[in-house]
Amino acid sequence: MRGRVVEQDPHDEPASVLLEKIRVEKERLIKEGKIKKSKPLPPITDDEKPFDIPDSWEWVRLGDVSLIVTGNTPSKKKHEYYGGNIPFIKPNNIQNSSIDYSTDELLTLEGLQKGRIAGEGTILITCIGNLGRNNVVNKKVAYNQQINNIIPIKVESELLHYFLLSSFFISSMYRLASATTLPILNKSKLANLIVPIPPSQEQRHIINKITELFNLLK
């Protein structure tokens, strides 16, 4: 994704304007107690930028344009937590083409209170083992601790999903992952990874074009 999928429109508000709107929105959420204030992420250096992007785009750290929440597993000893109708998503349920909601584990409403909720329009991404498999959620689910939930702020989820599939982003995940037998990338490191962000209007144009191109492959 290098800004060549669709034509640039000089009349579009640049992504810098969008980033200011995101900053204001995050401040509002903090003031209302809906999210916690976090430490500012470091500025992006020129050495970190892998390729040129259009002047109207901006390189950002993922944590600057989203909230990131790590999943967990409600106690298996509490039988009242399981046997409901809320899908409990694990890494093998997440593929780059879709999320399989027909999981063999379902939470009750009581179990959901002890878990992590991913709402419609957010992104689930695997962060242990096979890193980087991700997709947009289209129904309320819970998810385990091997998965992070990315909640975009004023950025199109579908576009962010495509960017997170890029070889550049996946290789960045592995580069920062802990050096163990099983690669692990915690949410702090995930938040520090960079992605390119187009202007708001251009985001939807890109999604439409990608959808059109993918349809030609069917």
C-alpha positions in Angstrom: 0.0 0.0 0.0 1.9 3.0 -1.2 -0.9 5.5 -2.1 -1.0 4.3 -5.8 -4.3 2.3 -5.6 -6.4 5.4 -6.3 -5.8 8.9 -7.6 -4.9 11.6 -5.1 -7.5 14.4 -4.6 -5.8 17.7 -3.7 -9.1 18.9 -2.2 -9.1 16.1 0.5 -8.2 17.2 4.0 -4.7 15.9 4.6 -4.1 13.1 7.2 -2.5 15.7 9.5 -6.0 17.1 10.1 -7.3 13.6 10.8 -4.6 13.1 13.4 -5.6 16.2 15.2 -9.2 15.0 15.3 -8.0 11.7 16.7 -5.9 13.5 19.4 -9.0 15.5 20.4 -11.2 12.4 20.5 -8.7 10.6 22.7 -8.6 13.5 25.1 -12.4 13.5 25.3 -12.4 9.7 26.1 -9.8 10.3 28.8 -11.7 13.2 30.3 -14.9 11.0 30.4 -13.0 8.2 32.1 -13.6 5.8 29.2 -9.9 5.2 28.6 -6.7 5.7 30.6 -4.1 8.3 29.8 -1.0 6.6 28.5 2.6 7.8 27.9 3.2 9.5 24.6 4.7 7.2 22.0 8.1 8.3 20.6 8.3 10.3 17.4 8.8 8.4 14.2 12.3 8.7 12.8 13.2 8.8 9.1 15.1 5.5 9.4 11.9 3.8 10.5 10.0 4.8 7.3 10.2 1.9 4.8 9.0 3.8 1.7 7.7 7.1 0.6 4.0 8.0 0.9 2.0 10.8 -0.6 2.4 14.2 1.0 -1.2 14.1 2.2 -0.6 10.9 4.1 1.1 10.5 7.5 3.2 7.8 9.2 1.8 7.0 12.6 2.3 4.6 15.4 -0.5 2.1 15.7 -1.1 3.2 19.3 -1.7 6.8 18.2 -4.7 5.9 16.1 -6.2 3.1 18.1 -6.7 1.5 21.5 -5.2 -1.9 22.0 -6.5 -4.4 24.5 -5.1 -7.9 25.3 -7.6 -10.7 25.7 -7.9 -13.2 28.6 -9.6 -16.5 29.5 -12.3 -16.7 32.1 -11.7 -19.5 34.6 -12.4 -23.0 33.2 -13.3 -24.1 36.7 -16.4 -21.8 36.7 -18.9 -23.9 34.7 -21.3 -21.0 34.8 -19.0 -19.0 32.5 -19.3 -21.4 29.6 -22.2 -22.9 27.6 -23.8 -19.6 26.4 -24.0 -18.1 22.9 -21.1 -15.6 22.8 -18.2 -16.9 20.7 -14.9 -17.2 22.5 -12.3 -16.6 19.8 -8.8 -18.2 19.8 -5.9 -17.8 17.4 -7.0 -20.7 15.1 -10.4 -18.9 14.6 -8.7 -15.9 13.0 -7.7 -16.0 9.3 -6.8 -13.2 7.1 -9.9 -13.8 5.0 -12.4 -14.1 7.8 -13.0 -14.9 11.5 -14.6 -18.3 12.2 -17.3 -17.7 14.8 -18.3 -21.3 15.0 -15.9 -21.9 17.9 -16.4 -24.9 20.3 -16.3 -22.6 23.3 -19.1 -20.2 24.0 -19.4 -17.8 26.9 -22.4 -16.9 29.0 -23.2 -13.3 29.9 -21.6 -14.0 33.3 -18.5 -15.4 31.6 -18.3 -12.4 29.3 -18.1 -10.1 32.4 -14.8 -12.0 33.3 -13.5 -11.8 29.7 -12.6 -9.2 27.1 -15.2 -8.0 24.7 -14.4 -7.2 21.0 -17.1 -5.1 19.5 -18.2 -4.9 15.8 -15.8 -2.9 13.7 -12.7 -3.6 15.8 -9.8 -5.8 14.7 -8.5 -9.0 16.3 -4.9 -9.8 15.7 -2.8 -12.8 16.8 0.3 -11.9 18.9 1.7 -15.2 20.0 3.1 -17.9 17.7 1.9 -17.2 14.2 1.9 -13.5 14.5 -0.2 -11.0 12.5 -3.2 -13.0 11.4 -6.0 -10.4 11.7 -9.5 -9.5 10.6 -12.4 -7.1 11.3 -15.0 -8.3 13.8 -18.6 -8.2 12.7 -20.3 -9.3 15.9 -19.7 -9.1 19.6 -17.2 -11.8 20.8 -14.7 -12.6 23.5 -11.1 -13.5 22.9 -8.2 -15.1 24.7 -4.8 -13.8 25.8 -3.0 -14.8 22.6 -5.0 -12.1 20.8 -5.0 -8.3 20.9 -8.0 -6.2 20.0 -7.3 -3.1 18.0 -10.0 -0.4 18.3 -9.4 2.2 15.6 -10.2 5.8 16.4 -11.6 7.7 13.3 -9.7 5.3 11.0 -11.5 2.8 8.7 -11.1 -0.6 10.3 -11.1 -2.4 6.9 -8.3 -0.3 5.6 -6.2 -0.8 8.8 -6.8 -4.5 8.4 -5.3 -4.4 4.9 -2.3 -2.4 6.1 -1.7 -4.9 9.0 -1.5 -7.7 6.4 1.4 -6.1 4.6 4.7 -7.9 4.6 6.3 -4.8 6.1 4.0 -4.9 9.1 4.2 -8.6 9.7 8.0 -8.6 9.5 8.1 -5.7 11.9 6.0 -7.7 14.4 8.5 -10.6 14.2 11.5 -8.3 14.5 10.2 -6.8 17.8 8.8 -10.1 19.2 10.5 -11.7 22.2 13.3 -14.0 21.3 11.8 -17.3 22.6 10.8 -20.6 21.0 7.3 -19.1 20.5 7.3 -15.5 19.2 5.4 -13.2 21.5 4.6 -9.5 20.8 2.9 -7.7 23.7 0.5 -4.8 23.2 3.1 -2.1 24.1 5.4 -3.3 21.2 2.4 -3.6 18.9 1.4 0.0 19.7 4.8 1.2 18.7 4.7 -0.3 15.2 4.1 2.2 12.3 1.4 2.3 9.6 0.7 4.9 6.9 -2.6 6.8 7.2 -4.3 8.4 4.2 -6.8 11.3 4.5 -10.3 10.3 5.7 -12.0 10.6 2.2 -9.2 8.6 0.5 -9.5 5.7 3.0 -13.0 4.8 1.7 -11.8 5.1 -1.9 -9.0 2.7 -1.3 -11.2 0.2 0.4 -13.6 0.3 -2.6 -10.8 -0.2 -5.0 -9.3 -3.1 -3.1 -12.7 -4.8 -2.9 -13.1 -4.3 -6.7 -9.7 -5.8 -7.3 -10.3 -8.8 -5.0 -13.6 -9.5 -6.7 -11.7 -9.9 -10.0 -9.7 -12.7 -8.4 -12.8 -14.8 -7.5 
